[in-house]
């Protein structure tokens, strides 16, 4: 813990806020520093400044204010978060695997890694549609490991009636599976619907919180009622 009696810019900010006295006689706790940081963030939000939506250059501009030291601390926190996200965003495409690759690519994918594996077969329209959707979703969610494999290449004698199949793993453990057309609801599955299903399973962090198919149906019913 930094000495509250030192003549530093950080201590000047804390004294100005009334957190520590003018030199001597008091100690500032980590909880008080966190409280002050949260208070400043709240004040900036009330002023119409959403710190979470600012880029690093915009945070630099705000550092000229009286809360410079606190905003610098927040900027460093954002930089650490961005670095962490960049390090995790290492996929971005759909890899093809065989049975020999399964353990290494799926079960040993690594710490905090979600894996989405699609078992498919050529000539099945829904499989082809899902492969196309997954290609786009892999680009959209590069922190998730998207894989595909021809069903019988990956699992000998895997029945076609279970296709398409999607297995969802986290840190090597199976968390969810979709097997067969009924689990995907209909043959014209949209990319948004697949994103919703994967989001519900926890594999991706999506903004789609409601079933897109339900929203389409609700709009159709609304349009029909308006026509009447």
C-alpha angles and dihedrals in degrees: 000000000000116000107259089211095061119108099244134139089241092055090046089058091048092049091048089054092049093243094122129024124248097284125313131026102058144066126214116222127214089243090058091051091050090047091052092049091051090047091053092048089050091050092050090049091052088052088058096262114129102196093192090062095049121101122223094266091053090049088052090058092052090053089078089072128092089268093059096131093049093047090048089055090050091047091053089050091052091048090053091049092049091048090051092050091048092052091050094045093082104124120054099156140062114261123208117226139179132210090273091058097048101094095042097043099037114020093036098037091127145250117325092001122140116206125200111193121187119199109201145156131215115256096034106112096207090052090053091048093051091048089056092048092048091053089059094042092050089058091046095048106035093167090069121077108230117193138171135193137178102257100235091041090057099035116019114234093007105170118248090220088072093057131148096039127176122192118195118202133182120195090342097310123113108241104169142358136196113199126180134000095289091063089057091048100220144012096250095059109171125221090245091053092051090047088051092051092049090047092052088052090053096243096118137025101237133172089218102100100159129057106266091210090058090051091052091051092047090052092049092051090047092051091049091051091050090052089056 
